Amino acid sequence: MAKKRIPVDIIVRSLQENMDESGRAELDSWLGQSGNRDIYEGLAGLWDDVRREASGYEPDGRRLWRRLQEHSGKSRTARRLLLGISAAAAVVLVVLSGLMLRYLPVGGPDPVVMSSVCGKSRNVLPDGTVVWLKDGSSLEYDAVSFGRKDRKVLLKGEAYFDVRKNPKKTFYVHVENLSVEVTGTEFNVRECSDRIYVSLVEGAVKLSASSGQPVSITAGQKAVYDKRKGTIACESGEIAPDACWASCSLNFKAQPLGRICQHLSVWYGVKIIPVPALENEYAYTFSVTDEPLDEILAIMGKINPIEYVKTGNVYRITELKQ
């Protein structure tokens, strides 16, 4: 497929108001071609937003250059682009949108796909939104249209979103037939075989499905979308365990066994079930990073009289028999 060449250095100098006559002539010629003016105006709008939000901030050029290089390793078109631009231009590109200036396919989208195939991964979108992807999950967005009028991503699996606030550009997460609409907030989305769970940590979100009325939830609430029925319902209960997997560590301070098991189940991706009589017993204070689960449970058993039996992917915790 033929490619449109974007005059990156010329656009950067234009946005920086550092143009000479030859550069202005080249830019005018490029803008005269079909579709190019829309691309330029979209980038100019992003640049204006960044200048307003980052007024007085002086970026670390070397760090941003390294960041661009790291991201470009995932994109063949971005690697080609890096060969023809200066480090100063690359810094501006990072501030603009990460990787929006690139060689674009004619007449079609330029999808960026992020995935986590081993453990969890932390990803930063062009608008500064942070997305944690769980093992086996993926996120896709269009590098051309993302951030122009709104911000749309397509999720498969489970992800934790810390959305960069921007009331003028709504953020949408699409999971099958469910759409989650936000402007800036933190929430977890988990897709299962027959349901999709949205647990809201901070802010507010609106959920819409192909059928039925939109449903809004606020911080501390959870929404459940039934794929077969196409309905959305709210559930009560604690949401902290739903999102704990995206943390760098788990920290417990005088927490009972039942609560600890909830968090450890999500953290390690297994079922840890204490007998009902132990749910509110034995307060523990400790932290978890990458320690093996069996090691953690063994230590807990030395502190208090409990033991566990593992069957497949299920750990059952009972009182230690004397």
C-alpha positions as CSV (number, residue, x, y, z in Angstrom):
1,M,0.0,0.0,0.0
2,A,1.3,3.5,-0.9
3,K,2.3,5.7,2.0
4,K,1.9,9.4,2.6
5,R,5.1,11.1,3.6
6,I,4.6,13.5,6.5
7,P,7.3,16.3,6.6
8,V,8.0,15.8,10.3
9,D,10.7,18.4,10.7
10,I,8.7,21.0,8.8
11,I,5.6,20.4,11.0
12,V,7.6,20.6,14.2
13,R,9.2,23.9,13.2
14,S,5.8,25.2,12.3
15,L,4.4,24.4,15.7
16,Q,7.4,25.9,17.3
17,E,6.9,29.0,15.1
18,N,10.4,28.6,13.7
19,M,9.8,28.5,9.9
20,D,11.8,29.9,7.0
21,E,10.4,30.7,3.6
22,S,11.4,27.4,2.0
23,G,9.9,25.4,4.9
24,R,6.7,27.4,4.7
25,A,6.5,26.7,1.0
26,E,7.0,22.9,1.6
27,L,4.4,22.9,4.3
28,D,1.9,24.8,2.1
29,S,2.4,22.3,-0.7
30,W,1.9,19.3,1.7
31,L,-1.3,21.0,3.2
32,G,-2.7,21.3,-0.3
33,Q,-2.9,17.5,-0.7
34,S,-6.1,15.7,0.2
35,G,-6.6,15.0,3.9
36,N,-3.3,16.6,5.1
37,R,-4.9,19.7,6.5
38,D,-7.0,17.7,8.9
39,I,-3.9,15.8,10.1
40,Y,-2.1,19.1,10.7
41,E,-5.0,20.8,12.5
42,G,-5.4,17.8,14.8
43,L,-1.7,17.9,15.7
44,A,-1.8,21.6,16.2
45,G,-4.7,21.3,18.5
46,L,-2.9,18.7,20.6
47,W,0.2,20.9,20.7
48,D,-1.9,23.9,22.0
49,D,-3.4,21.6,24.7
50,V,0.0,20.5,25.8
51,R,1.4,24.0,25.9
52,R,-1.5,25.2,28.1
53,E,-1.2,22.2,30.5
54,A,2.5,22.2,30.7
55,S,3.2,26.0,30.9
56,G,6.4,26.6,32.7
57,Y,7.5,23.0,32.5
58,E,10.8,22.2,30.9
59,P,11.0,18.6,29.7
60,D,14.0,16.4,30.1
61,G,15.0,16.0,26.4
62,R,17.2,13.0,26.9
63,R,14.6,11.1,28.9
64,L,11.9,11.8,26.4
65,W,14.1,10.7,23.6
66,R,14.8,7.4,25.3
67,R,11.1,7.0,25.9
68,L,10.3,7.5,22.2
69,Q,13.0,5.0,21.3
70,E,11.5,2.4,23.7
71,H,8.0,2.8,22.3
72,S,9.3,2.8,18.7
73,G,10.6,-0.7,19.2
74,K,7.0,-1.9,18.9
75,S,6.3,-0.1,15.6
76,R,8.0,-0.7,12.3
77,T,6.7,2.6,11.0
78,A,8.0,4.5,14.0
79,R,11.4,2.9,13.6
80,R,11.5,4.2,10.1
81,L,10.5,7.6,11.2
82,L,13.2,7.8,13.8
83,L,15.9,7.4,11.1
84,G,14.9,10.8,9.6
85,I,14.3,13.1,12.5
86,S,16.4,14.9,15.1
87,A,16.4,14.4,18.9
88,A,14.8,17.8,19.3
89,A,12.0,16.9,17.0
90,A,11.5,13.6,18.8
91,V,11.0,15.5,22.1
92,V,8.2,17.5,20.5
93,L,6.7,14.4,19.1
94,V,6.5,12.8,22.5
95,V,4.9,15.8,24.0
96,L,2.4,15.9,21.1
97,S,1.2,12.4,21.2
98,G,3.9,9.8,21.6
99,L,3.9,8.4,18.1
100,M,1.2,10.2,16.1
101,L,3.5,11.6,13.5
102,R,4.4,8.7,11.3
103,Y,4.1,7.4,7.8
104,L,0.3,6.8,7.5
105,P,-1.5,4.2,5.3
106,V,-3.6,5.9,2.7
107,G,-7.3,6.0,3.6
108,G,-7.2,3.7,6.6
109,P,-6.6,3.6,10.4
110,D,-3.2,3.0,12.0
111,P,-3.9,0.7,14.9
112,V,-1.6,0.4,17.9
113,V,-2.0,-2.9,19.8
114,M,-0.6,-3.3,23.3
115,S,-0.7,-6.7,24.9
116,S,0.6,-8.6,28.0
117,V,1.5,-12.2,27.4
118,C,3.5,-13.0,30.6
119,G,2.4,-11.4,33.8
120,K,1.1,-7.8,33.9
121,S,2.4,-4.8,31.9
122,R,2.2,-1.0,32.4
123,N,1.4,1.1,29.3
124,V,1.1,4.8,28.8
125,L,-1.2,6.1,26.1
126,P,-0.4,9.3,24.0
127,D,-2.6,11.4,26.3
128,G,-0.8,10.3,29.4
129,T,-3.4,7.8,30.5
130,V,-1.8,4.8,32.3
131,V,-3.2,1.3,31.6
132,W,-2.2,-1.8,33.4
133,L,-2.9,-5.0,31.3
134,K,-3.3,-8.3,32.9
135,D,-1.8,-11.5,31.6
136,G,-3.4,-12.5,28.2
137,S,-5.1,-9.1,27.8
138,S,-4.8,-6.6,24.9
139,L,-5.6,-3.0,24.2
140,E,-6.0,-1.4,20.8
141,Y,-6.4,2.2,19.6
142,D,-6.1,4.2,16.4
143,A,-2.9,6.3,16.4
144,V,-4.4,8.7,13.9
145,S,-7.7,9.6,15.5
146,F,-6.9,9.1,19.2
147,G,-7.0,12.4,21.0
148,R,-8.5,14.5,18.1
149,K,-12.1,14.8,19.3
150,D,-12.2,12.0,21.8
151,R,-10.1,9.0,23.1
152,K,-11.3,5.5,22.2
153,V,-9.7,2.2,23.0
154,L,-10.7,-1.4,22.5
155,L,-10.1,-3.9,25.3
156,K,-9.9,-7.6,25.4
157,G,-9.4,-9.2,28.8
158,E,-8.7,-7.2,31.9
159,A,-7.2,-3.8,32.5
160,Y,-6.8,-1.1,35.1
161,F,-7.2,2.5,33.8
162,D,-5.9,5.7,35.4
163,V,-7.3,8.1,32.8
164,R,-5.7,11.5,32.3
165,K,-8.4,14.1,33.0
166,N,-9.6,16.1,30.0
167,P,-13.3,17.2,30.0
168,K,-13.0,18.3,26.4
169,K,-12.0,14.8,25.1
170,T,-14.0,12.0,26.5
171,F,-12.3,8.6,27.1
172,Y,-14.1,5.5,25.9
173,V,-13.4,1.9,26.7
174,H,-15.1,-0.6,24.3
175,V,-15.4,-4.2,25.5
176,E,-17.6,-6.2,23.1
177,N,-21.0,-4.5,23.1
178,L,-20.3,-2.5,26.3
179,S,-19.0,1.1,26.2
180,V,-17.5,2.8,29.3
181,E,-17.4,6.6,29.1
182,V,-15.1,8.7,31.3
183,T,-13.2,12.0,31.3
184,G,-10.7,11.3,34.0
185,T,-10.9,8.6,36.7
186,E,-9.5,5.2,37.9
187,F,-11.4,2.0,37.3
188,N,-10.9,-1.7,36.6
189,V,-12.5,-3.6,33.7
190,R,-12.6,-7.4,33.7
191,E,-14.1,-9.4,30.9
192,C,-15.3,-12.9,31.6
193,S,-17.0,-15.5,29.4
194,D,-20.5,-14.3,30.1
195,R,-20.1,-11.0,32.0
196,I,-18.0,-7.8,32.1
197,Y,-17.2,-6.2,35.5
198,V,-16.4,-2.5,35.9
199,S,-15.1,-1.6,39.4
200,L,-14.8,2.2,40.0
201,V,-12.1,3.3,42.3
202,E,-12.3,7.1,41.8
203,G,-14.5,9.5,39.9
204,A,-17.6,8.5,37.9
205,V,-18.3,6.6,34.7
206,K,-21.3,5.9,32.4
207,L,-21.9,2.5,30.9
208,S,-23.9,2.0,27.7
209,A,-24.9,-1.3,26.0
210,S,-26.4,-2.0,22.6
211,S,-29.8,-2.3,24.4
212,G,-31.2,-0.6,27.5
213,Q,-30.6,2.7,29.2
214,P,-27.1,3.9,30.2
215,V,-26.1,3.3,33.8
216,S,-23.9,5.6,35.8
217,I,-21.8,4.6,38.8
218,T,-19.7,6.5,41.3
219,A,-16.5,5.7,43.3
220,G,-16.8,2.5,45.3
221,Q,-19.5,0.9,43.1
222,K,-19.3,-2.0,40.7
223,A,-21.3,-2.5,37.5
224,V,-22.0,-5.9,35.9
225,Y,-22.8,-6.3,32.2
226,D,-24.5,-9.6,31.3
227,K,-23.4,-10.5,27.7
228,R,-26.3,-12.8,27.0
229,K,-29.1,-10.6,28.3
230,G,-27.5,-7.3,27.3
231,T,-28.3,-5.8,30.7
232,I,-26.3,-3.7,33.2
233,A,-26.7,-4.0,36.9
234,C,-25.0,-2.4,40.0
235,E,-23.5,-4.6,42.7
236,S,-22.6,-3.6,46.2
237,G,-19.5,-4.8,48.1
238,E,-15.9,-4.0,48.4
239,I,-14.1,-3.2,45.1
240,A,-10.5,-2.9,46.4
241,P,-9.7,-6.5,45.7
242,D,-10.8,-6.2,42.1
243,A,-8.1,-3.6,41.3
244,C,-5.3,-4.7,43.7
245,W,-3.5,-6.7,41.0
246,A,-2.4,-3.5,39.2
247,S,-0.4,-2.3,42.2
248,C,3.3,-2.7,42.6
249,S,2.9,-4.4,45.9
250,L,0.2,-5.5,48.3
251,N,0.3,-4.0,51.8
252,F,-1.7,-5.3,54.7
253,K,-1.9,-3.6,58.1
254,A,-3.8,-5.5,60.8
255,Q,-6.1,-7.1,58.3
256,P,-8.2,-10.2,59.0
257,L,-7.7,-13.5,57.2
258,G,-10.8,-13.2,55.0
259,R,-9.8,-9.8,53.6
260,I,-6.2,-10.9,53.0
261,C,-7.4,-14.0,51.1
262,Q,-9.6,-11.8,48.8
263,H,-6.6,-9.7,47.8
264,L,-4.2,-12.6,47.5
265,S,-6.7,-14.5,45.2
266,V,-6.7,-11.6,42.7
267,W,-2.9,-11.0,43.1
268,Y,-1.9,-14.6,42.3
269,G,-4.9,-15.5,40.1
270,V,-6.1,-18.4,42.1
271,K,-8.9,-19.1,44.6
272,I,-8.0,-18.9,48.3
273,I,-10.9,-19.9,50.5
274,P,-10.8,-19.8,54.3
275,V,-13.5,-21.7,56.2
276,P,-16.3,-19.3,57.3
277,A,-15.2,-19.4,61.0
278,L,-11.8,-17.8,60.1
279,E,-13.1,-15.0,57.9
280,N,-12.6,-12.3,60.6
281,E,-9.9,-14.0,62.6
282,Y,-6.1,-13.5,62.9
283,A,-5.0,-9.9,62.0
284,Y,-1.9,-9.8,59.8
285,T,0.5,-7.0,58.8
286,F,2.9,-7.6,55.9
287,S,3.7,-6.7,52.3
288,V,3.8,-8.9,49.1
289,T,5.7,-8.2,45.9
290,D,6.8,-11.3,44.0
291,E,7.1,-13.9,46.7
292,P,5.6,-17.4,45.9
293,L,2.1,-17.9,47.3
294,D,3.0,-21.1,49.1
295,E,5.8,-19.3,50.9
296,I,3.4,-16.5,52.0
297,L,0.8,-19.0,53.2
298,A,3.4,-21.1,55.0
299,I,4.6,-18.0,56.9
300,M,1.0,-17.0,57.8
301,G,0.6,-20.6,59.2
302,K,3.6,-20.1,61.5
303,I,2.2,-16.9,62.9
304,N,-1.3,-18.2,63.6
305,P,-2.6,-21.8,63.8
306,I,-3.8,-22.2,60.2
307,E,-3.0,-24.6,57.4
308,Y,-3.9,-25.0,53.8
309,V,-4.7,-27.7,51.3
310,K,-4.1,-27.1,47.6
311,T,-6.3,-28.8,45.0
312,G,-5.6,-27.7,41.5
313,N,-6.0,-23.9,41.5
314,V,-7.8,-23.7,44.8
315,Y,-6.3,-23.2,48.2
316,R,-8.5,-24.0,51.2
317,I,-7.5,-22.7,54.6
318,T,-8.6,-24.3,57.8
319,E,-7.8,-24.2,61.5
320,L,-4.6,-26.1,62.3
321,K,-5.5,-29.4,64.1
322,Q,-3.8,-29.7,67.4
